Amino acid sequence: MSFFKRGAILVCILSFVVLAACTMEQTQTENPKSAKTTAAKETVEEKIPLAARTVEEMVDQKAGALVEKHMDQQLETLGGWDSQQYRDFLEQTFNPIAEKEFKTYLTKHKNLSGEQVYDYLVYQLGSGNYQNYYEQLVTYEHGFVMPELPNGADEVTTKQKKMNVLVLMDASGSMKGKITGQTKMELAKAAIAKFVGQIPGDANLALITYGHVGTSADSDKITSCSSVEAVYPLSAYQAENFTNSLNSFQASGWTPLAGAINKAGEILQAYPSDDYSNLVYIVSDGVETCDGDPVAAAGQLQSQNIKAKVNIIGFNVDNEGQQQLKQVADSGAGEYVTVENPAELEVQITKKWQPTLGQLAWTQGVTMQQWIGAMDRMNKIYNPLYTASDAELNRIQHAAYFLYDEKLISDEVEKQVLELAESMHDLRNEHFKAIKEDKESERKQVYEEINAKVEEWRQQWQ
């Protein structure tokens, strides 16, 4: 080959090299961020944040990357038999995914310290449930409230007064009507039996029935309208005797409501309001049908020195009846309520009338139901918080054991990780427990204070 041919080939080769170099330079000039972006991305992916080392930081901790991606976080808060769902999920689904991730990362990142491995595991496995339940724990309130404790000469609570309770029972023929398979009379009797069993022990009680003789036929009107009887004369409550009296009559005739109210007035004439608290309770399903004026009769009770209040429950009453019965109650300075079914009847008789019977009998401190409810609310906050903390520790422990078994960390690093995980677990759990105990101590103190004051007040007026 001639010198000139060899020179030409050399020039071509050099030209190609120069062209390739220029092309690479141009590409880099046109996209100068490409290489830097790739490097930065790798740096971001590999940067693991420091795990929390204080309670405050742990409370604010977000869910670990693997936990957030692969787990319903409420699973780790399940307690009792339900916790088996969480354990099954770990074994069958979560742990295989996590172990694969750990193996990949620790194969690539060797010779990490115990703290670095712990930071990585919290980054992947940390619980995200702390903040929600912790805020509820800190703001927990027992909810106990001191009831109003009346003082002074209240007509119901003053210890110088004795209570007279007169129950007027409508036994007219319409009370034979059935609701939910039972007659209105049967339902009313059952509710009244519960009611009188709750009146103050030193109160006098009377049961007056009306319209329980004859039938609703016109021929029986005079007889039925004159049938008003104190089947349980005003006296101390004796359960067996009262039950016998309650069962001694059935629904039968007309409705002499005014006559029954007048009968109550006659009985109470010997009990002036200066010394007695006189209360009349009527259960009826309809209006006056004996040509009397129950509104005037109730007003008479208030205008006399007995000042008896007339309270009425209208049971399955039509609009006309409701209007009249409400007027009767208003005239007697009492209350009127209407009910349509047995459940409402029982609530009104055993609950609605209680305050009127006297705060001494019904004013309570903190009831057992309220106490149990407050404990239950605390458990629903604290137990998931404590359980989530235990679950995080167990996940980290499992991971440390796995990494050691796979020879991805040393015995010393495994020990450091486990010690750090247990230390953080104990730190947060002790903090959670201290708050819980403070709340429970406050709850117990308020419970005892309220009940002691109520009992002191009750003793004062008995």
C-alpha positions as a Markdown table, in Angstrom:
| # | Residue | x | y | z |
|---|---|---|---|---|
| 1 | Met | 0.0 | 0.0 | 0.0 |
| 2 | Ser | 1.3 | 3.4 | -0.9 |
| 3 | Phe | 2.0 | 6.1 | 1.6 |
| 4 | Phe | -0.8 | 8.3 | 0.4 |
| 5 | Lys | -3.4 | 5.5 | 0.7 |
| 6 | Arg | -2.3 | 4.7 | 4.3 |
| 7 | Gly | -2.5 | 8.4 | 5.1 |
| 8 | Ala | -6.0 | 8.7 | 3.6 |
| 9 | Ile | -7.2 | 5.7 | 5.8 |
| 10 | Leu | -5.7 | 7.3 | 8.9 |
| 11 | Val | -7.4 | 10.6 | 8.2 |
| 12 | Cys | -10.8 | 8.8 | 7.9 |
| 13 | Ile | -10.3 | 7.0 | 11.1 |
| 14 | Leu | -9.3 | 10.2 | 13.0 |
| 15 | Ser | -12.3 | 12.0 | 11.4 |
| 16 | Phe | -14.7 | 9.3 | 12.7 |
| 17 | Val | -13.3 | 9.5 | 16.2 |
| 18 | Val | -13.6 | 13.3 | 16.2 |
| 19 | Leu | -17.2 | 13.0 | 14.9 |
| 20 | Ala | -18.2 | 10.5 | 17.5 |
| 21 | Ala | -16.7 | 12.7 | 20.3 |
| 22 | Cys | -18.5 | 15.7 | 19.0 |
| 23 | Thr | -21.8 | 13.8 | 18.9 |
| 24 | Met | -21.4 | 12.7 | 22.5 |
| 25 | Glu | -20.5 | 16.2 | 23.5 |
| 26 | Gln | -23.5 | 17.6 | 21.7 |
| 27 | Thr | -25.8 | 15.1 | 23.4 |
| 28 | Gln | -24.5 | 16.0 | 26.8 |
| 29 | Thr | -24.8 | 19.7 | 26.0 |
| 30 | Glu | -28.4 | 19.3 | 24.8 |
| 31 | Asn | -29.4 | 17.3 | 28.0 |
| 32 | Pro | -27.0 | 18.4 | 30.8 |
| 33 | Lys | -29.3 | 17.3 | 33.6 |
| 34 | Ser | -29.7 | 13.7 | 32.4 |
| 35 | Ala | -26.7 | 12.2 | 34.3 |
| 36 | Lys | -27.2 | 14.4 | 37.3 |
| 37 | Thr | -30.9 | 13.4 | 37.5 |
| 38 | Thr | -30.0 | 9.8 | 37.4 |
| 39 | Ala | -27.4 | 10.2 | 40.1 |
| 40 | Ala | -29.8 | 12.3 | 42.3 |
| 41 | Lys | -32.5 | 9.7 | 41.9 |
| 42 | Glu | -30.2 | 7.0 | 43.1 |
| 43 | Thr | -29.2 | 9.2 | 46.1 |
| 44 | Val | -32.9 | 9.8 | 47.0 |
| 45 | Glu | -33.7 | 6.1 | 46.8 |
| 46 | Glu | -30.9 | 5.2 | 49.0 |
| 47 | Lys | -31.3 | 7.9 | 51.6 |
| 48 | Ile | -33.1 | 6.4 | 54.7 |
| 49 | Pro | -34.4 | 9.0 | 57.2 |
| 50 | Leu | -33.3 | 8.7 | 60.8 |
| 51 | Ala | -35.9 | 6.9 | 62.9 |
| 52 | Ala | -37.6 | 8.6 | 65.8 |
| 53 | Arg | -35.8 | 8.6 | 69.1 |
| 54 | Thr | -38.3 | 10.5 | 71.3 |
| 55 | Val | -41.9 | 9.8 | 72.1 |
| 56 | Glu | -43.0 | 13.1 | 70.4 |
| 57 | Glu | -41.2 | 12.0 | 67.2 |
| 58 | Met | -42.7 | 8.5 | 67.4 |
| 59 | Val | -46.2 | 9.8 | 67.8 |
| 60 | Asp | -45.8 | 11.9 | 64.6 |
| 61 | Gln | -44.2 | 8.9 | 62.8 |
| 62 | Lys | -45.8 | 8.0 | 59.4 |
| 63 | Ala | -46.5 | 4.4 | 58.4 |
| 64 | Gly | -43.5 | 2.5 | 57.1 |
| 65 | Ala | -43.2 | 2.2 | 53.3 |
| 66 | Leu | -44.0 | -1.5 | 53.2 |
| 67 | Val | -46.7 | -1.1 | 55.8 |
| 68 | Glu | -48.4 | 1.7 | 53.9 |
| 69 | Lys | -48.2 | -0.1 | 50.6 |
| 70 | His | -49.1 | -3.6 | 51.5 |
| 71 | Met | -51.1 | -3.6 | 54.8 |
| 72 | Asp | -54.5 | -2.4 | 56.0 |
| 73 | Gln | -53.1 | -0.5 | 59.0 |
| 74 | Gln | -56.1 | -1.3 | 61.2 |
| 75 | Leu | -55.1 | -4.9 | 61.1 |
| 76 | Glu | -52.3 | -4.3 | 63.6 |
| 77 | Thr | -54.6 | -2.8 | 66.1 |
| 78 | Leu | -57.0 | -5.8 | 66.4 |
| 79 | Gly | -57.1 | -7.5 | 69.7 |
| 80 | Gly | -58.4 | -10.7 | 71.2 |
| 81 | Trp | -59.4 | -13.4 | 68.8 |
| 82 | Asp | -59.4 | -10.9 | 65.9 |
| 83 | Ser | -55.6 | -10.5 | 66.2 |
| 84 | Gln | -55.3 | -13.9 | 64.4 |
| 85 | Gln | -56.2 | -12.1 | 61.2 |
| 86 | Tyr | -53.1 | -9.9 | 61.6 |
| 87 | Arg | -50.8 | -12.8 | 62.3 |
| 88 | Asp | -52.1 | -14.8 | 59.4 |
| 89 | Phe | -51.6 | -11.8 | 57.1 |
| 90 | Leu | -48.0 | -11.4 | 58.3 |
| 91 | Glu | -47.2 | -15.0 | 57.7 |
| 92 | Gln | -49.0 | -15.6 | 54.4 |
| 93 | Thr | -48.6 | -12.2 | 52.7 |
| 94 | Phe | -46.6 | -9.5 | 54.3 |
| 95 | Asn | -43.4 | -11.2 | 55.6 |
| 96 | Pro | -42.5 | -12.8 | 52.2 |
| 97 | Ile | -42.8 | -9.4 | 50.5 |
| 98 | Ala | -40.8 | -7.7 | 53.3 |
| 99 | Glu | -38.1 | -10.3 | 53.4 |
| 100 | Lys | -37.5 | -10.0 | 49.7 |
| 101 | Glu | -37.1 | -6.3 | 50.0 |
| 102 | Phe | -34.8 | -6.6 | 53.0 |
| 103 | Lys | -32.6 | -9.1 | 51.2 |
| 104 | Thr | -32.2 | -6.9 | 48.1 |
| 105 | Tyr | -31.4 | -3.8 | 50.2 |
| 106 | Leu | -28.9 | -5.4 | 52.6 |
| 107 | Thr | -27.2 | -7.2 | 49.8 |
| 108 | Lys | -26.5 | -3.9 | 48.2 |
| 109 | His | -25.8 | -2.0 | 51.4 |
| 110 | Lys | -23.3 | -4.0 | 53.4 |
| 111 | Asn | -21.5 | -3.2 | 56.7 |
| 112 | Leu | -24.3 | -1.0 | 58.0 |
| 113 | Ser | -24.3 | -0.2 | 61.7 |
| 114 | Gly | -27.0 | -1.3 | 64.1 |
| 115 | Glu | -28.5 | 2.2 | 64.1 |
| 116 | Gln | -28.5 | 2.4 | 60.4 |
| 117 | Val | -30.3 | -1.0 | 60.1 |
| 118 | Tyr | -32.8 | 0.0 | 62.7 |
| 119 | Asp | -33.5 | 3.3 | 60.8 |
| 120 | Tyr | -34.1 | 1.3 | 57.7 |
| 121 | Leu | -36.4 | -1.2 | 59.4 |
| 122 | Val | -38.5 | 1.6 | 61.0 |
| 123 | Tyr | -38.6 | 3.3 | 57.6 |
| 124 | Gln | -40.1 | 0.1 | 56.2 |
| 125 | Leu | -42.1 | -1.3 | 59.1 |
| 126 | Gly | -43.0 | 1.5 | 61.4 |
| 127 | Ser | -46.6 | 1.9 | 62.6 |
| 128 | Gly | -48.7 | 4.8 | 61.4 |
| 129 | Asn | -51.4 | 4.4 | 64.0 |
| 130 | Tyr | -49.8 | 6.3 | 66.9 |
| 131 | Gln | -51.0 | 9.9 | 66.3 |
| 132 | Asn | -54.7 | 9.2 | 65.9 |
| 133 | Tyr | -55.1 | 7.1 | 69.1 |
| 134 | Tyr | -52.6 | 9.2 | 71.0 |
| 135 | Glu | -54.6 | 12.4 | 70.4 |
| 136 | Gln | -57.7 | 10.6 | 71.6 |
| 137 | Leu | -55.8 | 9.4 | 74.7 |
| 138 | Val | -54.6 | 12.9 | 75.6 |
| 139 | Thr | -58.0 | 14.5 | 75.1 |
| 140 | Tyr | -60.0 | 11.7 | 76.8 |
| 141 | Glu | -62.7 | 12.9 | 79.2 |
| 142 | His | -64.5 | 10.6 | 81.7 |
| 143 | Gly | -67.8 | 12.5 | 81.1 |
| 144 | Phe | -69.0 | 12.4 | 84.7 |
| 145 | Val | -71.1 | 15.4 | 85.6 |
| 146 | Met | -72.2 | 16.5 | 89.1 |
| 147 | Pro | -76.1 | 16.4 | 89.1 |
| 148 | Glu | -78.0 | 19.4 | 90.3 |
| 149 | Leu | -78.6 | 19.0 | 94.0 |
| 150 | Pro | -81.6 | 21.2 | 95.0 |
| 151 | Asn | -81.4 | 23.0 | 98.3 |
| 152 | Gly | -84.1 | 24.8 | 100.3 |
| 153 | Ala | -87.8 | 24.2 | 100.7 |
| 154 | Asp | -88.7 | 22.4 | 97.5 |
| 155 | Glu | -92.1 | 20.8 | 97.6 |
| 156 | Val | -90.7 | 17.5 | 96.5 |
| 157 | Thr | -87.4 | 17.2 | 98.2 |
| 158 | Thr | -87.8 | 18.9 | 101.6 |
| 159 | Lys | -87.4 | 16.5 | 104.4 |
| 160 | Gln | -90.3 | 18.0 | 106.4 |
| 161 | Lys | -92.7 | 16.9 | 103.7 |
| 162 | Lys | -94.0 | 13.4 | 103.1 |
| 163 | Met | -95.1 | 12.3 | 99.7 |
| 164 | Asn | -98.5 | 11.1 | 98.6 |
| 165 | Val | -98.7 | 9.4 | 95.2 |
| 166 | Leu | -102.2 | 8.6 | 93.7 |
| 167 | Val | -102.3 | 6.6 | 90.5 |
| 168 | Leu | -105.6 | 6.8 | 88.6 |
| 169 | Met | -106.2 | 3.9 | 86.3 |
| 170 | Asp | -108.6 | 4.2 | 83.3 |
| 171 | Ala | -110.6 | 0.9 | 83.3 |
| 172 | Ser | -113.1 | 1.9 | 80.5 |
| 173 | Gly | -114.1 | -0.6 | 77.8 |
| 174 | Ser | -111.7 | 1.0 | 75.3 |
| 175 | Met | -108.8 | -0.3 | 77.4 |
| 176 | Lys | -109.6 | -3.8 | 76.1 |
| 177 | Gly | -108.1 | -2.7 | 72.7 |
| 178 | Lys | -105.0 | -4.7 | 71.8 |
| 179 | Ile | -101.5 | -3.5 | 70.9 |
| 180 | Thr | -98.8 | -6.1 | 70.0 |
| 181 | Gly | -101.0 | -8.9 | 71.1 |
| 182 | Gln | -101.9 | -7.6 | 74.6 |
| 183 | Thr | -104.7 | -5.4 | 75.8 |
| 184 | Lys | -103.9 | -1.8 | 76.7 |
| 185 | Met | -105.1 | -2.6 | 80.2 |
| 186 | Glu | -102.5 | -5.4 | 80.6 |
| 187 | Leu | -99.7 | -3.2 | 79.2 |
| 188 | Ala | -100.7 | -0.3 | 81.4 |
| 189 | Lys | -100.8 | -2.5 | 84.6 |
| 190 | Ala | -97.4 | -3.9 | 83.9 |
| 191 | Ala | -95.9 | -0.4 | 83.4 |
| 192 | Ile | -97.6 | 0.9 | 86.6 |
| 193 | Ala | -96.3 | -2.1 | 88.6 |
| 194 | Lys | -92.7 | -1.1 | 87.7 |
| 195 | Phe | -93.4 | 2.6 | 88.4 |
| 196 | Val | -94.7 | 2.2 | 91.9 |
| 197 | Gly | -91.9 | -0.2 | 92.8 |
| 198 | Gln | -89.5 | 2.8 | 92.4 |
| 199 | Ile | -91.3 | 5.4 | 94.5 |
| 200 | Pro | -89.5 | 6.6 | 97.8 |
| 201 | Gly | -89.9 | 4.1 | 100.6 |
| 202 | Asp | -91.6 | 6.5 | 103.0 |
| 203 | Ala | -94.2 | 7.7 | 100.4 |
| 204 | Asn | -97.9 | 6.8 | 100.7 |
| 205 | Leu | -99.5 | 5.3 | 97.6 |
| 206 | Ala | -103.0 | 4.9 | 96.4 |
| 207 | Leu | -104.5 | 3.2 | 93.3 |
| 208 | Ile | -107.8 | 4.5 | 92.1 |
| 209 | Thr | -109.6 | 2.8 | 89.2 |
| 210 | Tyr | -112.6 | 4.2 | 87.4 |
| 211 | Gly | -115.2 | 2.8 | 84.9 |
| 212 | His | -114.4 | -0.8 | 85.9 |
| 213 | Val | -118.0 | -1.7 | 86.6 |
| 214 | Gly | -120.8 | -2.4 | 84.0 |
| 215 | Thr | -120.3 | -2.2 | 80.3 |
| 216 | Ser | -120.1 | 0.5 | 77.7 |
| 217 | Ala | -123.7 | 0.0 | 76.8 |
| 218 | Asp | -126.1 | 3.0 | 77.4 |
| 219 | Ser | -128.0 | 1.0 | 79.9 |
| 220 | Asp | -124.9 | 0.7 | 82.1 |
| 221 | Lys | -123.9 | 4.3 | 81.9 |
| 222 | Ile | -125.1 | 5.5 | 85.3 |
| 223 | Thr | -123.7 | 2.5 | 87.1 |
| 224 | Ser | -120.3 | 2.6 | 85.3 |
| 225 | Cys | -120.0 | 6.4 | 85.6 |
| 226 | Ser | -120.4 | 6.2 | 89.3 |
| 227 | Ser | -117.8 | 3.5 | 89.6 |
| 228 | Val | -114.7 | 5.1 | 91.1 |
| 229 | Glu | -112.9 | 3.1 | 93.7 |
| 230 | Ala | -109.7 | 3.3 | 95.7 |
| 231 | Val | -108.7 | -0.4 | 95.3 |
| 232 | Tyr | -105.5 | 0.3 | 97.1 |
| 233 | Pro | -106.2 | 2.9 | 99.8 |
| 234 | Leu | -103.6 | 5.5 | 100.5 |
| 235 | Ser | -101.0 | 3.8 | 102.6 |
| 236 | Ala | -97.4 | 2.6 | 102.5 |
| 237 | Tyr | -96.4 | 0.6 | 99.5 |
| 238 | Gln | -96.6 | -3.2 | 100.0 |
| 239 | Ala | -95.8 | -5.0 | 96.8 |
| 240 | Glu | -98.0 | -8.1 | 97.2 |
| 241 | Asn | -101.0 | -6.1 | 98.3 |
| 242 | Phe | -100.6 | -3.6 | 95.5 |
| 243 | Thr | -100.3 | -6.4 | 92.9 |
| 244 | Asn | -103.5 | -8.0 | 94.2 |
| 245 | Ser | -105.3 | -4.6 | 94.0 |
| 246 | Leu | -103.9 | -4.0 | 90.5 |
| 247 | Asn | -105.2 | -7.4 | 89.4 |
| 248 | Ser | -108.7 | -7.0 | 91.0 |
| 249 | Phe | -110.3 | -5.2 | 88.1 |
| 250 | Gln | -110.5 | -5.3 | 84.3 |
| 251 | Ala | -111.4 | -2.9 | 81.5 |
| 252 | Ser | -115.2 | -2.6 | 81.4 |
| 253 | Gly | -117.4 | 0.4 | 81.0 |
| 254 | Trp | -117.5 | 4.2 | 80.6 |
| 255 | Thr | -114.9 | 6.9 | 81.5 |
| 256 | Pro | -115.7 | 9.0 | 84.6 |
| 257 | Leu | -112.3 | 10.9 | 84.5 |
| 258 | Ala | -113.7 | 13.9 | 86.4 |
| 259 | Gly | -115.1 | 11.7 | 89.0 |
| 260 | Ala | -111.8 | 9.9 | 89.5 |
| 261 | Ile | -110.0 | 13.3 | 89.9 |
| 262 | Asn | -112.6 | 14.4 | 92.4 |
| 263 | Lys | -112.1 | 11.2 | 94.3 |
| 264 | Ala | -108.4 | 11.9 | 94.5 |
| 265 | Gly | -109.2 | 15.4 | 95.9 |
| 266 | Glu | -111.4 | 13.8 | 98.6 |
| 267 | Ile | -108.6 | 11.5 | 99.7 |
| 268 | Leu | -106.0 | 14.3 | 99.8 |
| 269 | Gln | -108.1 | 16.7 | 101.8 |
| 270 | Ala | -106.4 | 15.6 | 105.0 |
| 271 | Tyr | -102.9 | 16.3 | 103.5 |
| 272 | Pro | -102.3 | 20.0 | 103.0 |
| 273 | Ser | -99.3 | 21.1 | 100.8 |
| 274 | Asp | -97.6 | 22.7 | 103.8 |
| 275 | Asp | -96.7 | 19.3 | 105.1 |
| 276 | Tyr | -97.2 | 17.0 | 102.1 |
| 277 | Ser | -96.2 | 16.7 | 98.5 |
| 278 | Asn | -99.3 | 15.5 | 96.7 |
| 279 | Leu | -98.9 | 14.0 | 93.2 |
| 280 | Val | -101.6 | 12.5 | 90.9 |
| 281 | Tyr | -100.8 | 10.3 | 88.0 |
| 282 | Ile | -103.4 | 9.3 | 85.4 |
| 283 | Val | -103.1 | 6.6 | 82.7 |
| 284 | Ser | -106.0 | 6.9 | 80.2 |
| 285 | Asp | -106.7 | 6.1 | 76.5 |
| 286 | Gly | -109.6 | 8.6 | 76.0 |
| 287 | Val | -111.7 | 11.5 | 77.0 |
| 288 | Glu | -114.4 | 11.9 | 79.7 |
| 289 | Thr | -117.6 | 10.1 | 78.6 |
| 290 | Cys | -119.7 | 10.6 | 81.8 |
| 291 | Asp | -120.5 | 14.2 | 81.3 |
| 292 | Gly | -118.1 | 15.5 | 83.9 |
| 293 | Asp | -115.6 | 18.3 | 83.6 |
| 294 | Pro | -112.1 | 16.9 | 84.2 |
| 295 | Val | -110.4 | 20.2 | 83.4 |
| 296 | Ala | -112.3 | 21.9 | 86.2 |
| 297 | Ala | -111.7 | 19.0 | 88.5 |
| 298 | Ala | -108.0 | 19.2 | 88.0 |
| 299 | Gly | -108.0 | 22.9 | 88.5 |
| 300 | Gln | -109.9 | 22.4 | 91.8 |
| 301 | Leu | -107.0 | 20.2 | 93.1 |
| 302 | Gln | -104.6 | 23.1 | 92.5 |
| 303 | Ser | -106.8 | 25.8 | 94.0 |
| 304 | Gln | -107.3 | 23.9 | 97.2 |
| 305 | Asn | -104.7 | 23.8 | 99.9 |
| 306 | Ile | -103.6 | 20.3 | 98.9 |
| 307 | Lys | -102.2 | 21.7 | 95.6 |
| 308 | Ala | -102.0 | 18.3 | 94.0 |
| 309 | Lys | -100.3 | 18.2 | 90.6 |
| 310 | Val | -102.0 | 16.2 | 87.9 |
| 311 | Asn | -99.8 | 14.4 | 85.4 |
| 312 | Ile | -101.3 | 12.4 | 82.6 |
| 313 | Ile | -100.1 | 9.8 | 80.1 |
| 314 | Gly | -102.4 | 9.4 | 77.1 |
| 315 | Phe | -102.0 | 5.8 | 75.8 |
| 316 | Asn | -102.9 | 5.4 | 72.1 |
| 317 | Val | -105.3 | 8.4 | 72.3 |
| 318 | Asp | -107.0 | 10.1 | 69.3 |
| 319 | Asn | -106.5 | 13.8 | 68.5 |
| 320 | Glu | -109.7 | 14.8 | 70.4 |
| 321 | Gly | -108.7 | 12.9 | 73.4 |
| 322 | Gln | -105.2 | 14.3 | 73.4 |
| 323 | Gln | -106.5 | 17.8 | 73.4 |
| 324 | Gln | -108.7 | 17.2 | 76.4 |
| 325 | Leu | -106.1 | 15.3 | 78.4 |
| 326 | Lys | -103.6 | 18.0 | 77.8 |
| 327 | Gln | -106.0 | 20.6 | 79.1 |
| 328 | Val | -106.6 | 18.5 | 82.2 |
| 329 | Ala | -102.9 | 18.3 | 82.9 |
| 330 | Asp | -102.4 | 22.0 | 82.3 |
| 331 | Ser | -105.2 | 22.8 | 84.6 |
| 332 | Gly | -103.7 | 20.6 | 87.3 |
| 333 | Ala | -100.2 | 22.2 | 86.9 |
| 334 | Gly | -98.8 | 18.9 | 85.7 |
| 335 | Glu | -97.5 | 17.4 | 82.5 |
| 336 | Tyr | -99.1 | 15.5 | 79.6 |
| 337 | Val | -97.4 | 13.1 | 77.3 |
| 338 | Thr | -98.8 | 10.8 | 74.7 |
| 339 | Val | -97.5 | 7.3 | 73.8 |
| 340 | Glu | -98.4 | 5.0 | 71.0 |
| 341 | Asn | -96.8 | 1.7 | 72.0 |
| 342 | Pro | -95.8 | -0.4 | 75.0 |
| 343 | Ala | -92.1 | 0.6 | 74.8 |
| 344 | Glu | -93.0 | 4.3 | 74.9 |
| 345 | Leu | -95.5 | 3.7 | 77.7 |
| 346 | Glu | -92.9 | 2.1 | 79.9 |
| 347 | Val | -90.3 | 4.8 | 79.3 |
| 348 | Gln | -92.8 | 7.5 | 80.1 |
| 349 | Ile | -94.1 | 5.9 | 83.2 |
| 350 | Thr | -90.8 | 4.7 | 84.7 |
| 351 | Lys | -88.6 | 7.5 | 83.5 |
| 352 | Lys | -90.6 | 10.6 | 82.6 |
| 353 | Trp | -92.4 | 10.7 | 86.0 |
| 354 | Gln | -89.3 | 9.9 | 88.1 |
| 355 | Pro | -88.1 | 13.5 | 88.5 |
| 356 | Thr | -91.6 | 14.6 | 89.5 |
| 357 | Leu | -91.6 | 12.0 | 92.2 |
| 358 | Gly | -88.7 | 13.6 | 93.9 |
| 359 | Gln | -85.0 | 14.1 | 93.4 |
| 360 | Leu | -84.3 | 12.2 | 96.6 |
| 361 | Ala | -85.3 | 9.0 | 95.0 |
| 362 | Trp | -83.9 | 9.6 | 91.5 |
| 363 | Thr | -80.9 | 11.9 | 91.8 |
| 364 | Gln | -77.8 | 9.6 | 91.5 |
| 365 | Gly | -74.1 | 10.2 | 91.4 |
| 366 | Val | -72.1 | 8.3 | 88.8 |
| 367 | Thr | -73.9 | 5.1 | 87.9 |
| 368 | Met | -72.3 | 1.8 | 87.3 |
| 369 | Gln | -73.3 | 2.0 | 83.7 |
| 370 | Gln | -71.6 | 5.4 | 83.3 |
| 371 | Trp | -68.5 | 4.0 | 85.0 |
| 372 | Ile | -68.3 | 1.0 | 82.7 |
| 373 | Gly | -69.0 | 3.2 | 79.7 |
| 374 | Ala | -66.1 | 5.5 | 80.6 |
| 375 | Met | -63.8 | 2.5 | 81.1 |
| 376 | Asp | -64.9 | 1.0 | 77.7 |
| 377 | Arg | -64.1 | 4.3 | 75.9 |
| 378 | Met | -60.6 | 4.3 | 77.4 |
| 379 | Asn | -60.0 | 0.7 | 76.4 |
| 380 | Lys | -61.0 | 1.5 | 72.8 |
| 381 | Ile | -58.4 | 4.2 | 72.7 |
| 382 | Tyr | -55.5 | 2.7 | 74.7 |
| 383 | Asn | -55.7 | -1.0 | 73.6 |
| 384 | Pro | -55.2 | -0.3 | 69.9 |
| 385 | Leu | -52.3 | 2.2 | 70.7 |
| 386 | Tyr | -50.6 | -0.4 | 72.9 |
| 387 | Thr | -51.2 | -3.2 | 70.4 |
| 388 | Ala | -49.8 | -1.1 | 67.4 |
| 389 | Ser | -46.6 | -0.4 | 69.4 |
| 390 | Asp | -46.2 | -4.1 | 70.2 |
| 391 | Ala | -46.8 | -5.0 | 66.5 |
| 392 | Glu | -44.1 | -2.6 | 65.3 |
| 393 | Leu | -41.6 | -4.1 | 67.7 |
| 394 | Asn | -42.5 | -7.7 | 66.6 |
| 395 | Arg | -42.1 | -6.8 | 62.9 |
| 396 | Ile | -38.6 | -5.3 | 63.5 |
| 397 | Gln | -37.6 | -8.2 | 65.7 |
| 398 | His | -38.7 | -10.7 | 62.9 |
| 399 | Ala | -36.7 | -8.7 | 60.4 |
| 400 | Ala | -33.6 | -8.6 | 62.5 |
| 401 | Tyr | -33.7 | -12.4 | 63.0 |
| 402 | Phe | -34.2 | -12.9 | 59.2 |
| 403 | Leu | -31.3 | -10.7 | 58.3 |
| 404 | Tyr | -29.0 | -12.5 | 60.7 |
| 405 | Asp | -30.1 | -15.9 | 59.5 |
| 406 | Glu | -29.4 | -14.8 | 55.9 |
| 407 | Lys | -26.0 | -13.6 | 57.1 |
| 408 | Leu | -26.8 | -10.1 | 55.9 |
| 409 | Ile | -26.0 | -8.6 | 59.3 |
| 410 | Ser | -23.6 | -9.7 | 62.1 |
| 411 | Asp | -24.5 | -11.0 | 65.5 |
| 412 | Glu | -23.4 | -7.7 | 67.0 |
| 413 | Val | -25.6 | -5.6 | 64.6 |
| 414 | Glu | -28.6 | -7.9 | 65.2 |
| 415 | Lys | -28.1 | -7.3 | 69.0 |
| 416 | Gln | -27.9 | -3.6 | 68.5 |
| 417 | Val | -31.1 | -3.5 | 66.4 |
| 418 | Leu | -33.0 | -5.6 | 68.9 |
| 419 | Glu | -31.9 | -3.5 | 71.9 |
| 420 | Leu | -32.8 | -0.3 | 70.1 |
| 421 | Ala | -36.2 | -1.5 | 69.0 |
| 422 | Glu | -37.0 | -2.7 | 72.5 |
| 423 | Ser | -35.8 | 0.5 | 74.1 |
| 424 | Met | -38.0 | 2.6 | 71.8 |
| 425 | His | -40.9 | 0.3 | 72.4 |
| 426 | Asp | -40.6 | 0.6 | 76.2 |
| 427 | Leu | -40.2 | 4.4 | 75.9 |
| 428 | Arg | -43.4 | 5.0 | 74.1 |
| 429 | Asn | -45.4 | 2.3 | 76.0 |
| 430 | Glu | -44.4 | 3.7 | 79.3 |
| 431 | His | -45.5 | 7.1 | 78.2 |
| 432 | Phe | -48.8 | 5.9 | 76.9 |
| 433 | Lys | -49.4 | 4.0 | 80.2 |
| 434 | Ala | -48.6 | 7.0 | 82.3 |
| 435 | Ile | -51.2 | 9.1 | 80.5 |
| 436 | Lys | -53.7 | 6.3 | 80.8 |
| 437 | Glu | -53.1 | 6.0 | 84.6 |
| 438 | Asp | -53.4 | 9.7 | 85.1 |
| 439 | Lys | -56.7 | 9.7 | 83.2 |
| 440 | Glu | -58.0 | 6.7 | 85.3 |
| 441 | Ser | -56.9 | 8.3 | 88.5 |
| 442 | Glu | -58.8 | 11.5 | 87.6 |
| 443 | Arg | -61.8 | 9.4 | 86.7 |
| 444 | Lys | -61.8 | 7.6 | 90.0 |
| 445 | Gln | -61.3 | 10.8 | 92.0 |
| 446 | Val | -64.2 | 12.5 | 90.3 |
| 447 | Tyr | -66.4 | 9.4 | 90.6 |
| 448 | Glu | -65.8 | 9.3 | 94.4 |
| 449 | Glu | -66.3 | 13.0 | 94.8 |
| 450 | Ile | -69.6 | 13.1 | 93.0 |
| 451 | Asn | -71.0 | 10.1 | 94.7 |
| 452 | Ala | -69.9 | 11.3 | 98.1 |
| 453 | Lys | -71.5 | 14.7 | 97.6 |
| 454 | Val | -74.7 | 13.1 | 96.3 |
| 455 | Glu | -74.9 | 10.8 | 99.3 |
| 456 | Glu | -74.2 | 13.6 | 101.7 |
| 457 | Trp | -77.0 | 15.7 | 100.1 |
| 458 | Arg | -79.4 | 12.7 | 100.2 |
| 459 | Gln | -78.6 | 12.1 | 103.9 |
| 460 | Gln | -79.2 | 15.8 | 104.6 |
| 461 | Trp | -82.8 | 15.7 | 103.3 |
| 462 | Gln | -83.8 | 12.3 | 104.5 |
